[in-house]
Amino acid sequence: MEPRRGGFRFRSSSKTMRFVSSLCFLLLIHGASSFYLPGVAPEDFVKGDELKVKVNKLTSIKTQLPYSFYSLPYCRPAKIVDSAENLGEVLRGDRIENSPYVFKMWEPETCKILCNVKFDAKTVKEFKEKIDDEYRVNMILDNLPLVVPRQRLDQELPTVYQLGYHVGLKGQYSGSKEEKYFIHNHLAFTVKYHRDLQTGSARIVGFEVKPLSVKHEYEGKWNDAKTRLTTCDASAKHLVVNSNTPQEVEENKEVIFTYDVEFQESEVKWASRWDTYLLMSDDQIHWFSIVNSLMIVLFLSGMVAMIMLRTLYRDISKYNELETQEEAQEETGWKLVHGDVFRPPANSDLLCVYVGTGVQFLGMALVTMMFAILGFLSPSNRGGLMTAMLLLYVFMGIFAGYAAARLYKMFKGTEWRKIALRTAVLFPGIVSAIFFVLNVLIWGQKSSGAVPFGTMFALVFLWFGISLPLVFVGSYIGFRKPAIDDPVKTNKIPRQIPEQAWYMNSAFSILIGGILPFGAVFIELFFILTSIWLNQFYYIFGFLFLVFIILLITCAEITVVLCYFQLCSEDYLWWWRSYLTSGSSALYLFLYATFYFFTKLEITKLVSGVLYFGYMLIASYAFFVLTGTIGFYACFWFTRLIYSSVKID
């Protein structure tokens, strides 16, 4: 069911306020349009009903640059109409438009003529480039994407489905040693349906195609759809090619586009029609990922338990016993630095900003996964996941401002507006700068992946019109709260930190601290990168949520362990190190992305490589902010706990 959008009246004496409020509301509705329901409502078809095929972008895993369907001179309808797209679809480069492919329910077609196109030199060059880059054509019928079935060598294994069909192919023909380019100009569609025995109607549950390259010939003069093709037998149920010659991509040569369509009844019900698209990944590998992550967590939990239950308990008992006996023995270990451990760090303002941004990301990630687990971000809602992430990030700005202001006030800061502004601007500003450069590169390639001006304006409005005010509101609320009191007093003069052993060096411990959090997620990371860069569906959000929880625990535990070792060596500069320890896992994420680029992808063009590393840099930066914040709060809680448990004069 589509949500009803009723009229809303904004009662405001100011026309400007009314305009801004209306614009804000329309942006939210536009962004949330694919966020409300797990899928679209089923549509029942009866004999003779029109089935309108829509076309989507051309995609290639070699270039990662999408193009609109009509960027190539394919057959066009009388009027091209864009389908309504949400914010996530536009950012993904989706361009959904109508097409001349129109079927009649339960009325098969054989060799139906679409149009006759003559290629010029420019068109031939474009087609050859798209064939070299292995571009695929994507279509949609009743919200189902078009797939090409590929039977495995082992017949007992289920059929593999690939999204979209190739624009054409390249190879040798008729003993020629020269490689030539051939276009897929004939499409044999198969529409699968599930019949309702009570009503006699049917629902679409599958949309498949077998692309062919056929050099069509015809009798007499060209008469559009009435032309009789000699290469087809119209009386047959399927295409009967009287000539085995494929259609070569040549200049000033006619290319006739045709299609077949047949209808097959299926036992698959409408509610399960996406299973064939989604059940392509191996669940056993996902379970191995969970087991691998759990082993790391159990190992770390054992270390933390040993520290908390044995070492710390012994230390605290010893320190308190010495105080009660009033023994004037010199303090050692982590208690020795009690007068400096809560001294504000260098660049404390920047730390507050990054902690606030991390809280914003953590809230966005948790809520997004909860919606995904409940089924609200199904792949049938194209762009729904990205739209949800953007909107939730914007609205989580209030928590970012609150967290930053609370920490800032604890550091005796007074200018809360400055911290609020930096929290609202720093991270989005850096990401926006990188994104703008990448968007210029995409625009220079004339790709549909370039974000239009209108969408850019919407993103800027979400940033400055909603996110920034919410950060200020959160900062105001947080700064009005009483400052967090330290469990021990801080000395006026900082004590000298003794020379540290090589294994306690800050750079070494930070790099070591990022290995285990990355190790807990790297297997699941493979599936995420595959879904992004190889155009596959990712839907097992239950596994992802478990891995995410394991990541949180791992980041917290490894930071606590290394923080304890640091304090025991009388080094009290733990603020930034706790953030960087778990945040360094982002470095390993970027290195893994580099490894994935050279081993799994076939990208050869410079622009495509820049896009890949640019987007992965943004993802790694966000991962750094998220994991760093988790480690910081774990260490913050740990230090306050242990120093509030000992008696200190």
C-alpha positions, 0 to 999 in steps of 0.5 A, a space after each residue: 500500500 502506498 502511504 497517503 500524502 494529505 495536505 498540510 497547512 503551516 500556520 506562520 505569520 512569516 512567508 519565509 518561515 512557511 516556505 522553509 517549512 514546506 521545503 523541509 517537509 518536501 525534502 523529508 518526504 522525498 527522502 523517505 519515500 522508499 523507507 516506509 515499507 519492506 516492499 511494494 504492494 502486489 499487483 494482480 494481472 489478468 489476460 490482456 493487461 499491459 506489462 510495462 517494462 522500465 529501463 534503468 542505468 547501464 552498469 559495468 564492474 570494470 568502470 563503476 560509471 553508470 550511464 542512462 539507458 538512452 545514452 546509447 541509441 536504443 529504441 525509444 518510446 514516443 515520450 521518455 518519462 522519468 520515474 520518481 526517484 528517491 534521494 538514495 536512487 539518485 546518489 546511486 546513479 539510478 535513472 529509471 525511465 519508460 521503454 517501448 517494451 510493452 507486453 500483454 499478459 498471457 499473450 506471447 510474442 515472437 520476433 516483435 519488431 521495435 525499431 530500425 537504427 542506422 549507426 554512425 561513426 560516433 554510435 559505433 565508437 560508443 557501442 564498442 567502448 561499452 562492449 569493451 567495458 562489459 556494460 550491462 543493460 538493466 530493466 525492471 518489470 513490476 519492480 523486479 530487476 531483469 536477470 540472465 540465468 546461467 546454468 552451472 556445470 553441475 546440474 544439481 546446483 541451483 541456477 545462477 542469476 546475473 543482473 542485466 544482460 551485456 550490451 554485446 560481445 566481442 569475438 571471432 566469427 566465421 574463421 576470421 582471426 580479427 575480433 569483431 563487435 556484436 550487439 545483442 539486438 534480440 531479447 528473448 524475455 521470460 515472464 514468470 507468474 504465480 496464478 491465483 486459483 480463486 480469482 484467476 489473476 496472476 502476479 509476476 514472480 520472475 523476469 528473465 532474458 536470453 540476449 541474442 545477436 541476430 543479423 535480421 533481414 527483411 523483404 521489400 521496403 521497411 514498414 516499421 512493425 509490419 515489416 516481414 523479417 526473413 530471419 524469423 518464423 513468426 508462426 513459431 512459439 520461439 525465435 527460429 533464426 534462419 540465419 546464424 549470422 550475428 549482428 556486427 557493430 558497423 558504420 552505416 549498417 541497419 540494426 533491427 531490434 526485436 524481442 520475444 516474450 513467453 509466460 511461464 507459470 511458477 510455483 514461487 509465491 509473490 512473497 518469495 519472489 526475491 529469494 532467487 535474487 538474494 539467496 546467492 551468497 553462502 550462509 556457511 561463510 557468514 557463519 564462519 565469519 560470526 564464529 571467527 569474530 566470536 573467537 576474537 571476542 572470547 579471547 579479549 574477554 578473557 584478558 579483560 576478565 583477568 585484568 578486572 578480576 585478578 590484577 585490578 582487584 589485587 591492586 585496589 586491595 593493596 592500595 587501600 590496605 596501605 592507606 589504612 595502615 598509613 604506610 609511607 611507601 611510595 606508590 607504584 603502577 597506575 595509582 602513581 599517575 592519579 594526579 595527572 590521569 584526568 588532565 585535559 589532553 592537547 587539542 581537547 577541542 578537536 577530541 570533543 568534535 570527533 567524539 561527538 561525530 562518532 556518537 552521531 555515527 553510532 546512533 545512525 548505524 544502530 537505528 539503520 540496522 534495526 530498521 533493516 532487520 525488521 525488513 524496512 530496507 528491503 532491496 525492492 526499495 532501491 535507494 532505501 538503505 542510503 536514504 535511511 542512512 542520510 536522514 538518520 545521520 542528519 537527525 542524530 546531530 542532536 546527540 553529536 552536539 550533546 556528547 561534544 558539549 558534555 565532554 567540552 564542559 568537563 575540560 573546562 571549556 566555555 565557548 560551547 557555540 564554537 564546539 557545536 559549529 565545529 562538530 556540525 561542519 568538520 566531518 561533513 565538510 571533509 567528506 563533502 570536499 572529497 565527494 565534490 571532487 569525485 562528482 566533478 570527475 563523474 560529471 566529466 565522464 558524462 555518467 548518470 552517477 553524477 549528482 544533479 544540482 537539485 540533489 546537491 541543493 537538497 544535501 546542502 539543505 539537509 546539512 545546514 538546514 536540519 543537521 547544523 541546528 540540531 547539533 546546536 540544540 544538542 550542544 545547548 542541552 549538553 552544556 547546561 548539564 552539570 560538568 562531569 566531576 573527576 574521581 580524583 584531583 588533578 595536580 597543577 604541575 604535570 609529572 614527567 613520564 618515564 621512558 617507555 619500553 619499545 612495545 609501549 611506544 604509542 605508534 606501536 600500541 596504536 597499530 597493534 590495537 587496530 588489528 583485532 577489531 578489523 579481524 572481527 569484521 574482515 570476512 563480512 567486509 568482503 560481502 559488503 565490498 562485493 555488493 557495492 562494487 560487483 553489483 550484487 545484493 546484500 540483505 543478510 542484515 542479521 549477520 551484519 548486526 551480530 558482527 557490528 555488536 562484536 565489533 563494538 565489544 572488540 573495540 572496547 575490550 582491546 582499548 581497555 587492555 592497552 589502556 591498563 598497560 599504558 597506565 601501569 607503565 606510568 604514562 597518563 596520556 590516554 585520551 587521544 591514544 584510546 581514540 586512535 587505538 581502536 580507530 586505527 582499524 580504519 587503516 587496515 580497512 583501507 589496506 584491505 580495500 586496496 588488496 580487494 581492488 587489485 585481486 577482485 576487481 578488473 578496473 583499468 581506467 584512471 577515473 574509475 580507480 580514483 573513484 574507488 579509492 575516493 569512496 573507500 577513503 570516505 568509508 574508512 574515515 567514517 569507520 575511524 570516527 565510529 570505532 575511535 569513539 567506541 574505544 574512547 568511551 570504553 577507556 573513559 569508563 574504565 579509568 573513572 571506574 578504577 580511580 574511583 575505587 581507591 582511596 587517595 588523599 
